[in-house]
Amino acid sequence: MVDSAVAKANADRVPTGIDGLDEMLGGGLLYNSVAVIKGAPGTGKSCLGMEFISKGILDYNESGLIITFEEFPRQLYRDAISIGFDLRAYEHDQKLRTIFTTPAVFLREIQQPGGIFDRTIEEISAKRVFVDSMTQLERITQDPVQLRELMYTFLNGLLRYDITALVTQEDAFITGNMSVAEAGLSYIVDTIIQLRYVEISSSMDRAILVLKHRASNHDKSIRRMLITSSGIEVKAVFEGREGILSGNPYVTRRIKKAEEFLK
Amino acid sequence: MLDFENLDPQVSFFVDEFIDSFITWDLILFFHENPYTVGSPSSIAMSIGRLDADIEPYLDELAEKGILSHEHRLGDGAETIYAYKPQPEFEKMVSEFKRALKDRASRLIIVSKVLQKEARR
């Protein structure tokens, strides 16, 4: 790629602000795109989304909008504080809105010209949107074809604006079985970030993997992810382990041999 | 015996003016704690653990008082969407009300006032 093309590709990136993740994403999310974070309950999907919004406000002066269908905002405020971000303060500074609603109301509002969503985006000039979670769209319909149409309308409605969005989708399994994003979401979104629980030495670790990043040469490694009191930390790969995505990784033969040698 | 004089006058005024029922109480606290909620009667009812038919008149009362905004959506499944639009002074009063609820004596006076209002409805 020539220099100008590289510069343009970088300019079209929206850094998440999460150390290690931006490196995996080759600089960040694609501008004016939708990325999905998949994972079982408790893997850190909401934390990652809240940090994406918070870092946008703190590091890039980009206002944000959180749409929550599951957790009450007061719970998100509390959870965000535990990872070092004060969402209430950002709301007070007119840099954030945390909208609590249902998928049905939101879908209607996003389709409504001059609706509440249109007005909120304009009011705070939001550049980043986090939706938690797309799984709740199943409350509107269980029909897979209709659900796919709803997701398509929903995501295209978001992309009408000058924003970059992160949405979550829940995995049914804690470890083991893994599927692509349900209801065709994997085909609609540009980026898929997978979070997994990994059992290592009788304790649960978290792993992060970029499964898909359209038109990008992203990092394909599976890395360790920590949730700390100052946010998410994406660490190095799980050295000397294989079968990470199964949830029950095993020590590689090379490491085993080395351990036997040292006995 | 409850001494109504012991309740903070500001809180007493707030209860007299705005807390007509236990449902209004729930709604005001819910919107105060989740200020950017956008909901239909059924979604709000679900959030506070009440029946939508029960809360609808109270939502309309709060909208008439200018505490909530309401917008009618027509077409399939027509409904009214409510959102919180309080004045800063109102928010201050809700914060004082919340603080008073943590004090047992104040809480009993407030409950007693609301019960009287409920009986009169």
Interface residues (C-beta under 8 A of the other chain):
Chain A: F72 P73 R74 E91 R97 T98 I99 F100 T101 T102 A104 V105 F106 R108 E109 Q112 I116 T120
Chain B: E33 N34 P35 Y36 T37 V38 G39 S40 S43 S47 E71 R73 G77 I81 A83
